[in-house]
């Protein structure tokens, strides 16, 4: 039995030495719930140790990649902050294990990616997006610090000023806009997504395995050093923001499908 057989929130497909991992959470938007969060914390280590693959494609089942967190899970974390505290180690491992993965990983951004979904997408080596796919980090809109990797990767890709504009407003971009400003590598029409992914995968796999893996390892060293410097503080501030009154109001407003009434507390 493969380690990948135990996953509930992913579907795996193989094409030669390419392994596709598709997020397959309940509901239409592949929202991050407790199970998916826990699985993301182990996925990249298990992919590293998968003997039958040399390149990973990360995508979403259906029409989305992963459009943020599950509202019911948010509500549980507000009601019992210990549940939020308990997943801090998972949040750290999602980022560090993705950066530790030696195999090249391509993101096939087939639809909306928000919050942690966007972070995971942007930490991949090459991101190929549907030109109409929305991508953004709206943590602030739900009353949270973007502590699970957004404050790490957005400034690296865009520069501090432009990244802070998107992180502080929570604004979403289209795939085409994201490619134009350098947030993702390529944006193509939906019907061309698979061919573009296959094209880049073939170019990478045409090169010697260990030259590819260890080039990536060296290129990721500055990201790993920055993650080690930032992640504990980022997660601590995110946990603090989960205690705020405006966080609880943001979650209630989402569930009740109304505009939030923030107090500043």
KETI-61671 format. One record per residue: residue in one letter; y, x, z of N, C-alpha, C in turn. Coordinates in steps of 0.001 Angstrom, whole numbers, padded with zeros to 6 digits, always signed. Layout:
// KETI-61671
AYXZYXZYXZ
...
//
This chain:
// KETI-61671
X-001195+000844+000000+000000+000000+000000+001243+000877+000000
X+002158+000649-000932+003392+001400-001020+004369+000946+000062
X+005230+001878+000502+006273+001517+001458+007183+000446+000891
X+007308+000377-000433+008192-000602-001056+007617-002016-001011
X+006320-002137-000748+005696-003464-000742+006142-004328+000429
X+006700-003726+001459+007067-004496+002661+008460-005117+002557
X+009196-004803+001499+010570-005288+001401+010615-006772+001034
X+011464-007522+001758+011629-008952+001512+012831-009266+000627
X+013832-008398+000626+015104-008683-000042+015304-007857-001310
X+014241-007234-001799+014324-006462-003036+013139-006776-003934
X+013389-006722-005215+012331-006792-006218+012343-005470-006971
X+011176-004911-007208+011065-003601-007826+010359-003701-009177
X+010885-002970-010149+010286-002920-011478+010249-001470-011936
X+009179-001103-012641+009026+000264-013117+008993+000289-014640
X+009646+001303-015179+009622+001569-016615+009500+003074-016776
X+008264+003545-016884+008032+004980-016879+008462+005562-015543
X+009333+006577-015574+009790+007235-014356+011053+006591-013785
X+011478+005459-014363+012641+004723-013862+012159+003594-012956
X+012718+003528-011766+012414+002453-010820+013678+001635-010601
X+013604+000350-010903+014723-000561-010665+014508-001288-009344
X+015512-001224-008481+015510-001962-007213+016572-003045-007314
X+016162-004300-007287+017082-005424-007461+017221-006185-006147
X+018460-006319-005689+018730-007098-004482+018390-008561-004760
X+017588-009152-003892+017116-010528-004109+017156-011286-002794
X+018366-011517-002288+018541-012245-001035+018574-013744-001298
X+018300-014563-000284+018379-016015-000474+019793-016443-000836
X+019895-017509-001616+021215-018002-001996+021698-017373-003285
X+022803-017874-003813+023246-017498-005154+023995-016178-005242
X+024437-015595-004100+025326-014432-004195+024732-013162-003583
X+023433-013176-003263+022791-011995-002668+023579-011478-001459
X+023984-012405-000595+024782-012038+000573+023965-011183+001532
X+024654-010278+002217+023993-009403+003184+023747-010175+004472
X+022490-010298+004846+022119-010888+006126+021420-009813+006953
X+020885-010177+008115+020275-009193+009008+019114-008472+008338
X+018313-009215+007572+017142-008610+006929+017570-007633+005840
X+018492-008036+004982+018944-007155+003908+019629-005917+004485
X+020441-006095+005526+021112-004957+006147+020095-003944+006660
X+019070-004427+007348+018033-003533+007868+017283-002844+006724
X+017030-003568+005649+016296-002973+004531+017133-001944+003781
X+018436-002179+003677+019303-001175+003053+019298+000127+003854
X+019077+000041+005147+019080+001232+005993+017842+002099+005793
X+016785+001544+005206+015556+002321+004975+015261+002521+003490
X+015891+001721+002632+015543+001703+001215+015649+003077+000561
X+016759+003757+000755+017010+004970-000013+016108+006120+000428
X+015706+006118+001687+014716+007093+002145+013363+006814+001499
X+012979+005539+001438+011711+005201+000801+011742+005495-000696
X+012895+005288-001341+013013+005616-002760+012915+007122-002981
X+013467+007902-002061+013361+009357-002157+011899+009791-002162
X+011087+009127-001355+009693+009536-001192+008740+008846-002160
X+009262+007983-003032+008412+007316-004014+007966+008345-005059
X+006671+008612-005186+006224+009702-006057+006266+009381-007547
X+006407+008118-007913+006278+007719-009308+007606+007561-010028
X+008711+007919-009378+010027+007719-009996+010866+008983-009950
X+011716+009140-010962+012680+010233-011012+014117+009732-011103
X+014306+008451-011358+015641+007886-011467+015602+006450-010976
X+016610+006062-010203+016691+004728-009615+017813+003946-010288
X+017549+002685-010590+018589+001754-011022+018710+000696-009936
X+019897+000562-009371+020153-000441-008332+020947-001582-008952
X+020459-002803-008786+021112-003966-009392+020892-005184-008501
X+021323-006333-008971+021108-007578-008251+020323-008556-009104
X+019502-009351-008465+018821-010442-009164+019824-011567-009425
X+019627-012282-010504+020499-013410-010793+021829-012964-011348
X+022899-013674-010953+024218-013451-011550+025155-012601-010695
X+024699-012147-009525+025551-011322-008677+024840-010033-008301
X+025641-009062-007876+025088-007831-007300+024874-008089-005810
X+025934-008096-005036+025891-008556-003643+027319-008849-003222
X+027607-010124-003017+028999-010554-002831+029350-010736-001363
X+029127-009689-000556+029587-009723+000816+028550-010188+001817
X+029025-010512+003030+028138-010857+004130+027834-012338+004208
X+026712-012643+004824+026270-014019+005035+027106-014661+006150
X+027689-015823+005883+028609-016456+006834+027923-016807+008151
X+026690-017288+008076+025984-017641+009311+025742-016397+010167
X+025483-015275+009525+025293-014010+010248+026600-013566+010883
X+027697-013720+010138+029019-013442+010713+029227-014248+011997
X+028907-015533+011943+029129-016428+013085+028331-015961+014297
X+027106-015525+014084+026290-015006+015175+026918-013767+015803
X+027487-012891+014967+028083-011652+015469+029347-011921+016272
X+030100-012933+015881+031287-013301+016648+030881-013918+017989
X+029891-014779+017953+029448-015444+019184+028809-014469+020165
X+028119-013464+019640+027449-012476+020489+027717-011087+019913
X+028810-010426+020324+029173-009123+019761+028096-008055+019910
X+027137-008279+020819+026042-007311+020947+025239-007225+019662
X+025184-008318+018904+024468-008301+017630+025168-007385+016626
X+026488-007340+016687+027247-006442+015808+027028-004991+016240
X+027106-004755+017541+026897-003403+018067+025513-002879+017714
X+024535-003754+017706+023153-003331+017500+022874-002826+016092
X+023720-003184+015131+023448-002768+013752+024289-001568+013319
X+025022-000959+014255+025861+000180+013887+025030+001329+013340
X+023872+001570+013940+023031+002668+013450+022530+002383+012038
X+022258+001100+011736+021852+000749+010371+022983+001005+009389
X+024197+000604+009777+025342+000788+008889+025558+002259+008560
X+025403+003114+009549+025550+004552+009327+024451+005065+008391
X+023238+004613+008610+022109+005100+007798+022202+004618+006357
X+022758+003440+006122+022921+002981+004736+023724+004007+003951
X+024843+004437+004525+025709+005401+003838+025043+006770+003756
X+024551+007287+004880+024033+008652+004885+022755+008785+004062
X+021880+007782+004109+020638+007887+003345+020885+007752+001847
X+021885+006961+001466+022235+006858+000045+022785+008195-000456
X+023611+008855+000353+024135+010156-000040+023079+011252+000016
X+022055+011070+000850+020967+012046+000948+019956+011918-000194
X+019923+010775-000852+018961+010557-001936+019160+011600-003033
X+018139+012401-003302+018244+013447-004319+018118+012893-005733
X+017324+011867-005902+017133+011300-007241+018436+010672-007722
X+018768+010814-009007+019958+010121-009504+019787+008615-009378
X+020865+007949-008993+020829+006491-008847+021987+005892-009628
X+021660+005014-010548+022641+004311-011359+022823+002914-010793
X+024061+002452-010728+024320+001069-010338+024510+000236-011591
X+023656-000745-011758+023804-001743-012821+024529-002924-012184
X+025854-002910-012281+026681-003896-011581+026750-005161-012436
X+025789-006034-012218+025590-007197-013084+026445-008401-012711
X+027112-008335-011557+027916-009469-011103+028705-009067-009890
X+029208-010056-009164+030140-009804-008065+029570-008838-007034
X+030432-007897-006613+030109-006948-005551+031290-006915-004602
X+031054-007267-003347+032151-007340-002373+031709-006739-001052
X+032665-006143-000332+032377-005595+000983+031311-004519+000921
X+030274-004670+001737+029197-003689+001746+028530-003593+000376
X+028439-004723-000331+027876-004680-001675+028646-003741-002576
X+029977-003788-002488+030804-002889-003292+030637-001448-002834
X+030567-001217-001530+030391+000142-001023+029106+000761-001551
X+028011+000032-001450+026731+000548-001929+026802+000843-003424
X+027425-000053-004178+027565+000173-005621+028352+001442-005895
X+029472+001627-005196+030369+002743-005486+029837+004070-004989
X+028900+004067-004056+028278+005307-003592+027168+005779-004521
X+026812+004967-005521+025831+005410-006512+026440+006498-007395
X+025609+007181-008159+026066+008329-008948+026843+007919-010187
X+026372+006899-010874+027046+006377-012061+027031+004863-011950
X+028197+004239-012114+028306+002785-011990+028644+002201-013346
X+027765+001323-013854+027975+000637-015125+028122-000837-014808
X+029290-001405-015104+029615-002763-014669+029723-003719-015845
X+029319-004943-015613+029715-006046-016485+031239-006115-016430
X+031882-006148-017572+033340-006092-017606+034002-007269-016892
X+033272-008352-016678+033832-009515-015981+033417-009602-014522
X+032593-008661-014059+032093-008719-012682+033201-008432-011686
X+033428-009302-010703+034434-009010-009668+033913-007951-008699
X+034786-007020-008332+034421-006003-007347+035610-005766-006430
X+035332-005652-005131+036405-005421-004180+035867-005295-002773
X+036741-004947-001856+036367-004838-000446+037298-005709+000391
X+036953-006982+000553+037819-007916+001293+037514-007986+002785
X+037105-006866+003397+036852-006876+004843+038042-007453+005617
X+039268-007038+005234+040428-007494+006011+040577-009007+005958
X+040148-009626+004890+040273-011083+004760+039359-011826+005731
X+038284-011161+006157+037392-011784+007138+037592-011166+008523
X+038735-010499+008715+039110-010029+010045+038448-008744+010493
X+037915-007956+009549+037200-006742+009915+037845-005501+009310
X+037675-004383+009984+037953-003072+009407+036862-002774+008371
X+037247-002165+007266+036269-001801+006227+035523-000546+006669
X+034766-000686+007752+034181+000467+008423+032827+000901+007936
X+032191+000112+007067+030827+000436+006667+030775+001237+005368
X+031843+001970+005075+031841+002873+003928+032981+002682+002958
X+033665+001543+003020+034768+001290+002098+035905+002281+002277
X+036239+002571+003537+037327+003519+003789+036928+004946+003457
X+035651+005179+003250+035165+006489+002807+035288+006650+001298
X+034727+005707+000533+034552+005934-000896+035741+005504-001742
X+036470+004449-001364+037587+004011-002195+038663+005088-002333
X+039120+005738-001237+040124+006791-001414+039637+007973-002237
X+038341+008286-002156+037815+009389-002951+037864+009081-004442
X+037620+007831-004790+037578+007453-006203+038964+007195-006772
X+039873+006643-005959+041163+006188-006476+042357+007008-005992
X+042165+007822-004958+043298+008424-004279+043746+007519-003144
X+044363+008078-002102+044677+007287-000900+045599+006105-001135
X+046687+006282-001884+047672+005201-002001+047098+003992-002718
X+046475+004221-003870+045925+003096-004626+044769+002456-003857
X+043920+003275-003217+042805+002722-002452+043302+001847-001311
X+044336+002306-000592+044844+001512+000527+045428+000193+000051
X+046004+000178-001132+046501-001096-001661+045373-002113-001752
X+044235-001689-002302+043116-002634-002457+042434-002929-001127
X+042309-001926-000244+041654-002154+001036+042496-003016+001967
X+043811-002882+001907+044685-003637+002810+044988-005044+002317
X+044875-005267+001012+045061-006620+000480+043749-007370+000342
X+042625-006647+000220+041346-007281-000039+041225-007815-001450
X+042106-007365-002335+042139-007880-003709+040882-007483-004476
X+040405-008401-005308+039253-008145-006165+039727-007715-007554
X+038951-006856-008195+039209-006430-009560+038071-006901-010450
X+038313-006957-011739+037210-007141-012684+036603-005784-012999
X+035399-005805-013539+034773-004566-013956+035631-003784-014930
X+036282-004495-015851+037140-003828-016839+038307-003132-016156
X+038938-003795-015178+040047-003185-014443+039554-001992-013628
X+038367-002135-013027+037808-001058-012217+037533+000182-013066
X+037061+000000-014298+036826+001134-015180+038139+001776-015598
X+039146+000972-015834+040439+001492-016290+041071+002417-015254
X+040899+002110-013965+041520+002929-012928+040566+003970-012348
X+039340+004039-012855+038407+005069-012429+037542+004714-011248
X+037498+003447-010865+036650+003036-009750+035177+003022-010152
X+034888+002622-011384+033532+002664-011921+033558+003484-013209
X+032362+003912-013647+032294+004772-014830+032493+004024-016134
X+031810+002883-016270+031821+002146-017531+031861+000654-017242
X+032552-000090-018114+032536-001547-018086+032237-002020-019498
X+031217-002867-019610+030763-003314-020929+030523-004818-020876
X+030453-005468-022032+030071-006883-022032+028681-007063-021419
X+028456-008229-020834+027191-008480-020143+025985-008208-021012
X+026091-008566-022297+024940-008390-023182+024657-006923-023501
X+025616-006037-023202+025436-004605-023477+025077-003814-022229
X+024960-004492-021082+024763-003800-019812+023452-003011-019798
X+022367-003651-020207+021066-002981-020160+021010-001786-021096
X+021574-001926-022268+021518-000814-023224+022344+000372-022737
X+023475+000105-022084+024296+001205-021567+023593+001901-020419
X+022975+001139-019529+022215+001733-018433+021080+002587-018990
X+020359+002046-019967+019243+002787-020565+019732+004069-021244
X+020875+003995-021890+021432+005171-022566+021722+006297-021569
X+022384+005965-020475+022733+007000-019503+021486+007506-018786
X+020561+006609-018456+019317+007029-017817+018551+008003-018700
X+018489+007723-019994+017763+008600-020917+018408+009980-020985
X+019720+010029-020989+020415+011319-021037+020126+012148-019790
X+020092+011483-018628+019809+012206-017382+018360+012679-017357
X+017438+011795-017729+016016+012130-017659+015598+013160-018701
X+016425+013394-019700+016120+014421-020698+016304+015829-020136
X+016927+015932-018965+017182+017235-018354+016113+017571-017317
X+015949+018861-016967+014931+019240-015985+015161+018573-014631
X+014089+018067-014063+014141+017263-012839+014916+017943-011718
X+014536+019173-011383+015111+019798-010201+016529+020255-010444
X+016882+020591-011671+018274+020909-011975+019160+019689-011728
X+018662+018518-012138+019401+017273-011938+019516+016950-010445
X+018404+016963-009750+018408+016558-008340+019284+017471-007499
X+019175+018779-007741+019897+019694-006859+021363+019820-007259
X+021684+019558-008531+023104+019451-008900+023733+018287-008152
X+023043+017162-008116+023544+016013-007360+023668+016351-005878
X+022672+017053-005327+022697+017411-003914+023952+018208-003565
X+024280+019190-004404+025458+020009-004147+026734+019183-004330
X+026769+018351-005383+027963+017535-005630+028219+016551-004499
X+027163+016123-003801+027316+015150-002708+027693+015801-001376
X+027659+017132-001289+027935+017775-000003+029319+017432+000552
X+030390+017430-000245+031687+017041+000329+031716+015588+000812
X+031024+014677+000096+030965+013285+000526+030225+013172+001850
X+029135+013926+001993+028354+013886+003224+029153+014451+004401
X+029920+015512+004147+030753+016082+005211+031831+015090+005644
X+032418+014403+004676+033443+013417+005003+032837+012220+005734
X+031649+011803+005316+030971+010701+006009+030682+011072+007459
X+030228+012311+007677+029964+012765+009046+031243+012761+009879
X+032362+013067+009252+033643+013099+009943+034164+011697+010258
X+033906+010722+009369+034565+009421+009446+033736+008287+010021
X+032428+008286+009796+031669+007051+009964+031645+006541+011406
X+031525+007420+012388+031486+006934+013776+032785+006225+014140
X+033913+006822+013767+035200+006194+014055+035357+004891+013281
X+034964+004906+012012+035102+003710+011185+034289+002556+011753
X+033063+002841+012161+032206+001781+012706+032699+001311+014071
X+033231+002232+014863+033776+001833+016160+034967+000898+015983
X+035845+001224+015051+036984+000341+014801+036538-000996+014215
X+035487-000985+013407+034991-002257+012879+034419-003117+013998
X+033706-002490+014925+033175-003250+016060+034303-003831+016904
X+035374-003065+017111+036521-003583+017848+037144-004777+017135
X+037271-004685+015817+037889-005790+015082+037049-007054+015157
X+035734-006910+015340+034878-008091+015472+035162-008866+016758
X+035846-008225+017731+036173-008882+018996+037491-009648+018943
X+038261-009475+017876+039598-010058+017810+039545-011568+017568
X+040567-012263+018067+040647-013712+017865+040770-014058+016380
X+041497-013256+015621+041660-013545+014192+040357-013365+013425
X+039462-012522+013916+038140-012414+013291+037386-013742+013444
X+037387-014286+014634+036703-015558+014860+037322-016662+014005
X+038656-016679+013893+039323-017685+013068+038973-017506+011594
X+038900-016269+011122+038548-016031+009716+037158-016564+009402
X+036220-016345+010315+034852-016827+010094+034807-018344+010142
X+035506-018963+011111+035533-020429+011163+036117-021010+009874
X+037181-020393+009382+037818-020892+008159+036885-020786+006967
X+036115-019701+006879+035149-019562+005792+034109-020678+005844
X+033578-020916+007027+032528-021924+007178+033068-023327+006926
X+034299-023574+007372+034921-024898+007196+035632-025055+005853
X+035648-023978+005052+036229-023992+003702+037698-024428+003727
X+038463-023715+004557+039895-024004+004683+040642-022691+004778
X+041968-022761+004685+042793-021579+004867+042813-021179+006343
X+042718-019885+006644+042757-019464+008049+044156-019587+008646
X+044195-019764+009956+045465-019808+010690+045473-018654+011688
X+045935-017499+011223+045870-016300+012045+046990-016288+013083
X+046651-015771+014266+047607-015706+015382+048185-014316+015564
X+047586-013318+014942+048004-011937+015171+047262-011278+016321
X+046303-011992+016878+045506-011441+018003+044061-011193+017575
//
